[in-house]
């Protein structure tokens, strides 16, 4: 017999309650903030930490004014421990650089700004993971103790108001001045957590109207002059991540078409000399900044590095909730070290400063050839957009047709060139990434590739394969998206959205990036063996020199420094196994390991703080690494692109196809607008002549000067005295014994010492 309480009405009420509870639970899950994974980083055994130096004496008294604490014969380091004022004197010229300007009698300096301008460290911290507060050693009335160490002084700072402490070492070593921040000395005893530190942010600070400039390594490089106005309402200044934004932390609000900071260097030139700061440890998670008068209420130009202990990321409530910013829980465990190099004299230039650090920063390759010929990139094909039923492979160049293109160029007098094969993968350029094998049959398959490589070897045409180990194109059809791809700090999967011809994202196209551990364990070694077996002797790697990622994937978490170690290792192993490896764009860590750099930037970003573009990057690299322009036929103005290549010593390159480029209209490779080889023969021949006359003769030399002669006319000088003049005007230029035709170049050969 049924119980009396089991009635249809009561059953209905119970169902309603259960459904309501389910809906409430679902709603709570939907709007909950996505939580940051608490992961154990630093799993890469190649990452080691430097312990703080052991003091070689007792605690130093803080009083007594300025005292010399180190002298290496060329530089003298002095410090006023009580005021926390540091000074470097060049003993040959008696030029003195101080950590903060003398603001005595400056009516604009109040107690707060005075504390900021006199502090050896400006830092930011958070106590709620939501906002960062900017402060300084002096503003927080920190205490400190100092000790002598070999080459200088060690200072232990205790910010009692925040219960934060850290140690800094100021030393003279190997001809330079170092600031070292051992990561194991950072102490956080309460809810306050360090976000970033700016060491000596006011070093050499200049006033508006002073002679000189800040050297900013944006793209090719740029100068910010002290005698030009940089007034903006926000007075934000310039601040950019070294090696670009970490994709894992990129909120993807829109495409960023600015150039990146490729080298961890920033510097300053004043009337009596200049210096360069090089971030030798910790560059993977740091920014370069250049600030104008008025920023943070300080009336000085200043530049330097902001070293991040934690980074911010954008997350949201549930799947469609509002987004908000969070700061990482876990600190970035890496040492930080900045080196200062000085050049004194009334006419110091950024070229002299770059030359001062170039050999140490970018050693010469031992197997470098005397010259490197123009690059011909041959694009083979890509699938059309659409669903799986409407996709088709657009074959642009077969391996046999690639041979026809190269033979035609030789018959036209382009006798010296190198080739790169792009999109040879199964199903074309994006194909089944990261599974690129077997070689696509429609292009000629493995036999066709072997035959082409054999032919180019016979003809003396060095041939590389473009390769892409990082991207995942077909998602779950190829890899496990749950375990194998990189994730953001809130555990969301990173999605790469490519840019379309409108300048905006293709929202219907989603790609992912493969975790480096997965690449190393499942792909790299096997793929190298396959390439070696096919006769491949050279590979150019996508992304290694363009982007640097971190990964919050719990199956293999990585900081950017650990990813960098993987990239460097793969480049070196490729050179050992195959013979040669190249990278694109040219982030310093990758360029240092590689044999060549493709697609090097020849411009700088459009930023109000950057007054004049200069070839600072090229001065660092020239004669150390051969570097190539982006494909000239991809440029809006090929004539100007070729001229810029000549001015900056970049070897010309072209991206060609056998068939009409219109076939790429409905593919994800539709940014290649004009590439049919017959349309570009005359331009290639012109670029080849320019390479023979203006680029190849100086290939192994250093750039010793770059000057603006007049508006639109430039002179690049090399270490043997050779001068390459470029004229961007529509009228001829004559002067200093040189005549340069409109939109053309001229060479005055040198003959001096290299």
C-alpha positions in Angstrom: 0.0 0.0 0.0 1.4 3.5 -0.9 2.5 5.8 1.9 0.1 8.7 2.5 2.8 11.3 2.1 3.7 10.2 -1.4 1.3 12.2 -3.4 1.6 13.7 -6.9 1.6 17.2 -5.4 4.5 16.4 -3.0 6.5 14.7 -5.7 6.1 17.8 -7.9 7.3 20.0 -5.1 10.4 17.8 -4.5 11.2 17.9 -8.2 11.0 21.7 -8.2 13.3 21.9 -5.2 15.9 19.6 -6.9 15.7 21.5 -10.1 16.1 24.8 -8.2 19.2 23.5 -6.4 20.7 22.3 -9.7 20.1 25.7 -11.3 21.6 27.5 -8.3 24.6 25.3 -8.4 25.0 25.8 -12.1 24.7 29.5 -11.7 27.3 29.6 -9.0 29.7 27.6 -11.2 28.9 29.9 -14.2 29.7 33.2 -12.4 32.5 32.0 -10.2 35.9 33.6 -10.8 38.2 31.2 -12.6 40.8 30.2 -10.1 44.5 30.4 -10.6 46.3 27.0 -10.6 48.8 26.6 -7.8 51.6 25.0 -9.7 55.2 24.1 -9.0 57.3 25.9 -11.6 61.1 25.7 -12.0 60.8 22.1 -13.0 63.5 22.5 -15.7 66.7 21.3 -14.1 68.7 23.7 -16.3 67.4 26.7 -14.3 69.7 27.4 -11.3 69.8 30.3 -8.8 72.7 32.3 -7.6 73.2 32.6 -3.9 73.8 36.0 -2.4 77.5 36.8 -2.0 79.0 36.1 1.4 80.1 39.3 3.1 83.8 39.6 3.6 83.6 41.9 6.5 81.3 43.1 9.2 78.3 45.4 9.0 79.1 48.8 7.5 78.2 52.1 9.3 75.5 54.0 7.4 76.8 57.5 8.3 79.8 59.2 6.9 78.6 60.4 3.5 79.9 59.3 0.1 82.6 56.6 0.3 84.4 54.6 -2.4 83.5 50.9 -2.0 85.1 49.5 -5.2 87.7 50.5 -7.8 88.7 48.3 -10.8 91.1 50.8 -12.3 88.7 52.2 -14.9 85.5 52.6 -12.8 85.0 53.7 -9.3 81.9 52.9 -7.3 80.9 55.1 -4.4 77.9 55.0 -2.1 76.3 57.2 0.5 74.7 54.4 2.5 72.5 56.7 4.6 71.0 58.6 1.7 71.1 55.5 -0.6 73.0 57.5 -3.3 75.2 55.5 -5.7 77.7 56.9 -8.1 80.0 55.6 -10.8 83.0 57.6 -11.9 84.8 57.0 -15.1 88.4 57.5 -13.9 89.8 58.3 -17.4 87.4 61.2 -18.1 86.2 61.9 -14.5 82.6 61.8 -15.7 80.3 60.8 -12.8 76.9 59.1 -13.1 74.6 59.1 -10.1 71.6 57.0 -9.1 69.4 60.1 -8.6 69.6 63.8 -9.5 70.4 66.5 -7.0 67.0 68.1 -6.3 68.2 70.6 -3.7 66.2 73.8 -4.0 63.7 72.4 -6.5 60.3 73.8 -5.5 58.5 71.2 -7.5 59.8 68.4 -5.3 57.6 67.7 -2.2 58.1 65.0 0.4 56.4 62.2 -1.7 58.2 63.0 -5.0 61.4 63.5 -3.2 61.1 60.1 -1.7 60.5 58.6 -5.1 63.3 60.4 -6.9 65.9 59.6 -4.3 65.0 55.9 -3.9 67.4 53.3 -5.4 64.4 51.1 -5.9 60.8 51.9 -6.9 58.6 48.8 -6.6 55.0 47.8 -6.8 53.1 45.4 -4.6 49.6 43.9 -4.1 47.8 42.8 -1.0 44.6 41.5 -2.7 45.8 40.2 -6.1 43.6 42.8 -7.7 45.5 46.1 -7.8 49.2 47.0 -7.6 50.4 49.9 -5.5 53.5 51.8 -6.5 55.9 52.8 -3.7 59.6 53.1 -3.0 62.3 52.4 -0.4 62.3 56.0 0.9 58.6 56.4 0.8 58.0 53.4 3.0 60.8 54.5 5.3 62.5 51.1 4.9 65.6 50.2 7.0 68.7 48.5 5.6 72.0 47.0 6.5 75.1 47.1 4.3 78.1 44.8 4.0 81.2 44.7 1.9 81.4 41.9 -0.7 84.0 41.3 -3.4 83.9 44.1 -5.9 81.3 46.3 -4.0 78.6 46.4 -1.4 75.6 44.3 -0.4 72.5 46.0 1.0 69.7 44.1 2.8 66.4 46.1 2.7 63.7 45.6 5.2 60.4 47.2 4.3 58.8 46.8 7.7 55.6 48.6 6.9 54.8 45.9 4.2 56.7 43.0 5.8 58.7 42.6 2.6 62.5 42.3 2.4 65.1 41.8 -0.4 68.8 42.0 -1.0 70.7 43.9 -3.7 74.3 43.7 -4.6 76.2 46.6 -6.3 79.5 45.5 -7.7 82.2 46.2 -10.3 83.1 43.1 -12.3 84.6 42.3 -15.7 84.8 46.0 -16.6 81.1 46.8 -15.8 78.8 47.8 -13.0 76.3 45.2 -11.8 73.2 45.2 -9.8 72.3 41.7 -8.7 69.0 40.7 -7.0 69.1 37.1 -5.8 65.6 35.7 -5.9 66.1 33.5 -2.8 66.6 36.7 -0.8 63.1 38.0 -1.4 61.0 37.6 1.7 57.2 38.2 2.0 55.9 37.6 5.5 52.3 38.8 5.2 49.6 39.4 2.6 51.7 42.0 0.8 53.3 40.5 -2.3 55.9 42.1 -4.6 54.8 42.6 -8.2 57.8 44.4 -9.7 61.1 46.2 -8.9 62.8 49.0 -10.8 66.5 49.2 -9.9 68.1 52.7 -10.0 65.1 54.0 -12.0 66.5 57.6 -11.9 70.1 56.7 -12.9 71.4 59.6 -15.0 68.0 61.3 -15.0 67.8 64.3 -17.4 65.8 67.5 -17.4 63.6 68.8 -20.3 65.9 70.7 -22.7 69.1 68.9 -21.8 71.4 67.6 -24.6 71.1 63.9 -25.2 68.6 61.0 -25.5 67.4 57.7 -24.2 68.1 54.6 -26.4 65.0 52.4 -26.7 65.3 48.9 -28.3 61.9 48.9 -29.9 62.0 47.0 -33.2 65.2 48.3 -34.9 65.6 50.8 -32.1 64.7 54.5 -31.5 65.8 57.6 -29.6 63.9 59.8 -27.2 65.4 63.3 -27.2 65.5 65.4 -24.0 65.0 68.6 -26.0 61.8 67.5 -27.7 58.4 67.8 -26.1 56.7 64.5 -25.1 53.6 66.0 -23.4 50.6 63.7 -23.3 47.6 63.9 -21.0 48.3 60.5 -19.5 52.1 61.0 -19.4 52.3 57.3 -19.6 55.7 57.1 -21.3 57.0 54.0 -23.0 56.8 50.6 -21.3 57.0 47.3 -23.3 57.7 43.7 -22.5 61.1 42.4 -23.5 60.5 39.7 -26.2 56.9 40.9 -26.6 53.8 40.1 -24.6 53.7 36.6 -23.2 50.8 35.1 -25.2 49.7 33.2 -22.1 49.0 36.5 -20.4 47.7 38.3 -23.5 44.0 39.3 -23.0 43.6 39.3 -26.8 41.7 42.6 -26.9 42.9 43.1 -30.4 45.9 42.5 -32.7 49.1 44.3 -31.7 50.9 45.4 -34.8 53.7 47.3 -33.0 57.2 46.0 -33.1 58.6 44.2 -30.0 61.6 44.7 -27.8 64.1 42.1 -29.2 67.1 42.9 -27.0 67.2 43.4 -23.2 69.1 46.7 -23.5 68.3 50.3 -22.7 70.6 53.3 -22.5 71.3 57.0 -22.4 73.6 59.5 -24.0 74.3 62.9 -22.4 76.8 65.7 -23.2 79.7 64.0 -21.5 79.1 60.4 -22.3 76.7 57.5 -22.3 75.8 54.1 -20.8 74.0 51.0 -21.7 72.1 48.7 -19.3 72.0 45.1 -20.3 69.6 42.8 -18.4 71.7 39.7 -18.2 69.4 37.7 -15.9 65.6 37.9 -15.7 64.9 39.4 -19.1 62.2 36.9 -19.9 59.8 38.6 -17.4 60.8 42.3 -17.6 59.8 45.5 -19.3 61.9 48.3 -20.8 60.6 51.8 -19.8 61.4 55.3 -21.0 59.5 58.0 -19.1 59.1 61.7 -19.9 59.0 64.6 -17.4 55.7 64.6 -15.5 55.3 60.8 -15.3 54.7 59.9 -11.7 55.0 63.6 -10.9 58.8 63.5 -11.5 60.2 66.2 -13.8 62.9 64.0 -15.4 63.6 61.8 -18.4 64.6 58.4 -17.2 64.9 54.9 -18.6 65.5 51.4 -17.3 64.0 48.0 -16.5 61.0 47.0 -14.6 61.6 43.4 -13.2 58.5 41.5 -12.5 58.1 39.1 -9.6 54.5 38.5 -10.4 52.5 39.3 -13.6 48.9 40.2 -14.0 46.4 38.3 -16.1 42.8 38.8 -17.1 40.2 36.3 -16.1 36.4 36.5 -15.8 33.4 35.2 -13.8 32.4 32.0 -15.5 32.1 31.6 -19.2 30.5 34.9 -20.1 30.9 37.0 -17.0 32.7 40.4 -16.7 36.5 40.2 -17.0 38.9 41.5 -14.3 42.6 41.6 -13.4 44.4 39.2 -11.0 48.0 39.1 -10.0 49.8 35.7 -9.8 50.0 34.0 -6.4 53.3 32.3 -7.2 56.5 34.5 -7.6 58.6 34.1 -10.7 61.7 32.3 -9.3 64.6 33.7 -11.3 67.6 35.8 -10.4 67.8 39.3 -11.8 71.1 41.0 -12.8 71.7 44.3 -14.7 75.1 45.3 -16.1 76.0 48.9 -16.9 78.7 49.7 -19.6 80.0 53.3 -19.9 81.6 55.3 -22.7 82.8 58.8 -21.9 83.4 61.8 -24.2 81.6 64.8 -25.6 80.5 63.1 -28.9 79.5 59.7 -27.8 76.9 58.0 -30.0 74.6 55.1 -29.6 76.7 53.3 -32.2 79.8 53.5 -29.9 77.7 52.2 -27.0 76.3 49.3 -29.1 79.9 48.4 -30.2 81.0 48.4 -26.5 78.6 45.5 -25.7 78.2 43.8 -29.0 80.9 41.2 -28.8 79.8 40.1 -25.3 76.1 40.3 -26.1 76.3 38.5 -29.5 79.4 36.5 -30.1 80.6 35.8 -33.6 79.6 32.4 -35.0 82.7 30.3 -35.6 81.3 28.7 -38.8 80.0 31.9 -40.3 80.5 32.3 -44.1 82.0 35.5 -45.6 78.7 36.5 -47.2 75.1 35.3 -47.4 73.1 35.6 -50.7 69.5 36.7 -51.1 66.8 34.4 -49.8 64.1 32.9 -52.1 61.2 31.5 -50.1 59.0 29.1 -52.1 55.5 28.6 -50.8 54.0 25.2 -51.7 50.3 25.4 -50.6 47.6 25.6 -48.0 44.1 24.3 -47.4 41.1 26.6 -48.1 38.8 27.7 -45.4 35.5 26.0 -44.7 34.2 22.9 -43.1 35.8 19.5 -43.5 33.7 18.8 -46.6 34.4 22.0 -48.5 38.1 22.2 -47.7 40.6 21.7 -50.6 44.3 21.9 -50.9 45.4 24.9 -52.9 48.7 23.8 -54.5 50.8 26.9 -55.2 54.2 25.4 -56.0 55.1 21.7 -56.4 58.7 20.6 -55.8 59.3 20.2 -59.6 57.9 23.8 -60.1 60.2 25.1 -57.3 63.1 23.8 -59.4 61.7 25.6 -62.4 61.6 28.9 -60.4 65.2 28.5 -59.2 66.4 27.6 -62.7 64.7 30.7 -64.1 66.3 32.9 -61.6 69.8 31.5 -62.4 69.1 32.0 -66.1 68.3 35.7 -65.3 71.7 36.2 -63.6 70.8 35.5 -60.0 73.6 33.1 -59.6 74.0 33.1 -55.8 70.9 32.5 -53.6 69.6 30.4 -50.9 66.1 28.8 -50.8 63.5 28.1 -48.2 60.6 25.6 -48.6 57.4 26.7 -46.9 54.3 24.6 -46.3 55.8 21.2 -47.3 53.7 19.6 -44.5 50.9 17.1 -45.0 47.8 19.1 -46.1 49.9 22.2 -46.6 51.1 25.1 -44.6 49.0 24.6 -41.5 48.0 21.0 -42.3 47.9 18.7 -39.3 50.3 20.7 -37.1 52.2 19.6 -35.2 52.1 16.3 -37.2 53.8 17.5 -40.4 54.7 14.1 -41.9 54.4 12.6 -44.4 55.4 15.3 -46.9 52.3 16.3 -48.9 51.8 14.1 -51.9 50.2 16.9 -54.1 53.5 18.8 -53.9 55.5 15.8 -54.9 55.7 13.8 -51.7 58.9 12.6 -50.0 60.5 11.6 -53.3 59.9 14.9 -54.8 61.4 16.7 -51.8 64.4 14.4 -51.8 65.0 15.0 -55.6 64.7 18.8 -55.1 67.2 18.8 -52.2 69.6 16.7 -54.2 69.3 19.1 -57.2 69.8 22.3 -55.1 72.8 20.7 -53.4 74.3 19.9 -56.9 73.7 23.5 -57.9 75.2 25.0 -54.8 71.8 26.4 -53.5 71.7 26.1 -49.8 68.1 25.0 -49.0 66.3 25.2 -45.7 62.9 23.9 -44.6 60.6 26.2 -42.7 59.3 24.3 -39.7 56.7 24.9 -37.0 56.8 22.7 -33.9 54.6 25.0 -31.7 51.2 25.5 -33.3 48.3 23.0 -33.1 45.9 23.4 -36.0 43.3 20.7 -35.9 42.8 20.5 -32.2 41.6 17.2 -30.8 42.1 15.5 -34.2 45.8 15.7 -33.7 46.6 16.1 -30.0 44.9 16.1 -26.6 43.8 19.7 -26.0 43.3 18.9 -22.3 46.8 17.7 -21.6 49.1 18.8 -24.4 48.5 22.5 -25.1 49.4 25.5 -23.1 47.1 27.1 -20.6 46.6 30.5 -19.0 47.0 31.2 -15.2 43.2 30.8 -14.7 43.4 27.3 -16.3 41.8 28.5 -19.5 43.2 27.1 -22.7 45.3 29.5 -24.8 43.7 30.2 -28.2 45.7 31.8 -31.0 43.5 33.8 -33.3 45.3 34.8 -36.5 45.0 38.2 -38.0 43.0 38.5 -41.2 43.4 41.0 -44.2 41.1 43.5 -42.4 43.6 43.9 -39.6 41.4 42.1 -37.1 41.2 38.6 -35.7 39.6 35.6 -37.6 37.2 34.8 -34.8 36.2 31.5 -36.4 39.7 30.2 -36.6 41.2 28.8 -33.4 44.7 27.5 -33.0 46.5 26.3 -30.0 50.2 26.0 -28.9 51.8 22.8 -27.9 53.4 22.4 -24.5 57.3 22.3 -24.9 57.6 19.2 -22.8 55.3 17.4 -25.2 57.3 18.7 -28.2 60.5 17.5 -26.6 59.2 14.1 -25.6 57.0 13.2 -28.5 58.1 15.1 -31.6 61.5 16.8 -31.7 63.9 13.8 -31.9 61.8 11.7 -34.2 61.2 14.6 -36.6 64.9 15.5 -36.7 65.7 11.9 -37.7 63.0 12.0 -40.5 64.4 15.3 -41.8 68.0 14.0 -41.7 67.0 10.8 -43.5 65.5 12.9 -46.3 68.7 14.9 -46.8 67.6 18.1 -45.0 70.6 20.0 -43.8 69.0 23.2 -42.5 65.8 24.2 -40.8 64.3 27.7 -40.0 62.0 27.6 -36.9 58.8 29.5 -36.5 58.1 31.2 -33.2 61.4 30.4 -31.5 62.6 34.0 -32.2 59.2 35.7 -32.4 57.3 34.7 -29.2 58.2 33.5 -25.8 55.5 31.7 -23.8 54.8 30.5 -20.3 52.4 27.7 -19.6 50.1 27.0 -16.7 49.4 23.4 -17.9 49.5 21.3 -14.8 51.1 18.5 -16.9 54.2 20.6 -17.5 54.2 24.1 -16.1 56.8 26.5 -17.5 58.0 30.0 -17.0 59.3 31.9 -20.0 62.9 31.4 -18.9 62.3 27.6 -19.0 60.7 27.8 -22.4 63.7 29.8 -23.6 65.9 27.0 -22.5 63.9 24.6 -24.6 64.1 26.8 -27.7 67.9 27.3 -27.3 68.3 23.5 -26.8 66.3 22.6 -30.0 68.2 25.2 -32.1 71.6 23.8 -30.9 70.5 20.2 -31.4 69.3 21.0 -34.9 72.7 22.5 -35.7 74.4 19.4 -34.3 72.1 16.9 -36.1 71.5 18.6 -39.4 74.1 21.3 -39.8 72.2 24.6 -39.6 69.3 26.4 -38.0 67.6 29.7 -38.4 64.9 31.7 -36.6 62.5 34.5 -37.5 62.3 38.1 -36.2 65.3 37.7 -34.0 64.7 37.8 -30.2 68.2 38.0 -28.7 68.3 34.6 -27.0 67.3 32.8 -30.3 69.5 34.9 -32.6 72.5 34.1 -30.3 71.9 30.4 -30.8 70.9 30.4 -34.5 72.9 30.7 -37.7 70.7 33.3 -39.2 67.7 35.6 -38.6 64.8 35.9 -41.1 62.2 38.6 -41.2 64.2 41.0 -39.0 62.3 44.2 -38.3 63.3 47.2 -40.3 61.0 49.7 -38.5 60.0 50.7 -35.0 56.6 51.2 -33.3 54.4 54.2 -33.7 54.8 55.6 -30.2 54.8 59.3 -29.2 57.9 58.7 -27.0 60.0 57.4 -30.0 61.4 60.4 -31.9 63.8 58.9 -34.4 64.2 55.4 -35.7 67.8 54.1 -35.7 69.4 50.7 -36.7 70.4 49.9 -33.1 69.4 46.2 -33.4 71.3 45.9 -36.7 74.4 47.4 -35.2 74.4 44.8 -32.5 73.8 41.9 -35.0 75.8 43.0 -38.1 78.8 40.9 -38.7 77.7 38.5 -36.0 74.6 37.0 -37.5 73.4 37.3 -41.1 69.9 38.8 -41.1 67.3 39.0 -43.8 64.5 41.5 -44.6 60.9 40.4 -44.6 59.8 39.3 -48.1 60.1 42.5 -50.2 57.1 41.5 -52.3 55.0 41.4 -49.1 55.7 45.1 -48.5 53.3 47.9 -49.2 56.1 49.7 -51.1 58.8 47.3 -52.3 61.1 50.1 -53.5 61.3 51.6 -50.0 61.6 48.2 -48.4 64.6 47.4 -50.5 66.1 50.8 -49.7 65.7 50.2 -46.0 67.3 46.8 -46.4 70.3 48.4 -48.0 70.5 51.1 -45.4 70.4 48.6 -42.5 72.5 45.9 -44.1 69.7 43.4 -44.4 69.9 40.7 -47.0 66.9 40.9 -49.4 64.3 38.1 -49.4 61.3 37.3 -51.6 58.4 34.8 -51.1 57.4 33.3 -54.4 54.8 30.9 -55.9 54.5 29.2 -59.3 50.8 29.9 -59.6 48.7 33.1 -59.3 48.2 34.4 -55.7 44.5 34.7 -56.2 44.2 31.0 -55.3 45.0 32.0 -51.7 41.9 34.3 -51.5 39.8 31.9 -49.4 42.6 30.4 -47.3 44.2 31.4 -44.0 47.3 32.5 -46.0 45.5 35.3 -47.8 48.0 38.0 -46.5 50.3 37.0 -49.4 48.9 39.3 -52.0 51.4 39.0 -54.9 53.9 36.2 -55.3 53.8 34.7 -58.8 57.5 34.4 -59.6 57.2 35.8 -63.2 55.8 39.1 -61.8 58.8 39.7 -59.6 61.8 38.8 -61.8 62.9 42.4 -62.5 62.6 43.4 -58.8 64.6 40.3 -57.7 67.3 41.2 -60.2 67.5 44.7 -58.9 67.7 43.5 -55.3 70.4 41.0 -56.3 72.5 43.8 -57.8 72.0 45.8 -54.7 73.1 42.9 -52.6 76.3 42.4 -54.7 77.2 46.1 -54.6 76.1 47.3 -51.1 75.5 44.3 -48.8 77.7 41.4 -49.6 81.0 43.4 -49.6 80.4 44.4 -45.9 78.8 41.2 -44.7 81.3 40.3 -42.1 81.9 43.9 -40.9 80.6 45.9 -38.0 78.5 49.0 -38.5 80.5 51.9 -37.0 78.3 54.8 -37.8 74.8 55.7 -39.0 74.0 59.3 -39.8 71.2 61.4 -41.1 72.9 63.6 -43.7 69.8 65.6 -44.6 66.1 64.9 -44.6 65.6 61.5 -46.4 69.3 60.9 -47.0 71.3 58.5 -44.7 74.9 57.2 -44.5 75.8 53.8 -43.0 79.5 53.3 -42.3 81.3 50.0 -41.8 84.5 49.1 -40.0 86.6 49.1 -43.2 85.5 52.6 -44.0 82.9 51.6 -46.6 80.0 54.0 -46.8 76.5 53.1 -48.1 74.3 56.1 -48.9 70.5 55.8 -49.3 68.3 58.5 -50.7 64.5 58.2 -50.0 63.7 61.5 -51.8 62.4 62.0 -55.3 65.2 64.3 -56.1 68.9 63.6 -56.4 71.3 64.4 -53.6 74.8 65.7 -54.0 77.2 66.5 -51.2 80.4 65.4 -49.5 81.7 64.1 -52.8 78.7 61.8 -53.3 75.8 61.8 -55.7 72.8 59.6 -54.9 69.9 59.3 -57.4 66.3 59.5 -56.3 65.0 56.5 -54.4 68.4 54.9 -54.9 71.7 54.1 -53.2 75.4 54.7 -53.7 78.5 53.1 -52.3 81.9 54.6 -51.4 84.3 51.8 -50.8 86.6 51.8 -47.9 89.9 50.1 -47.4 90.8 50.5 -43.8 91.0 48.0 -41.0 88.0 45.8 -40.4 
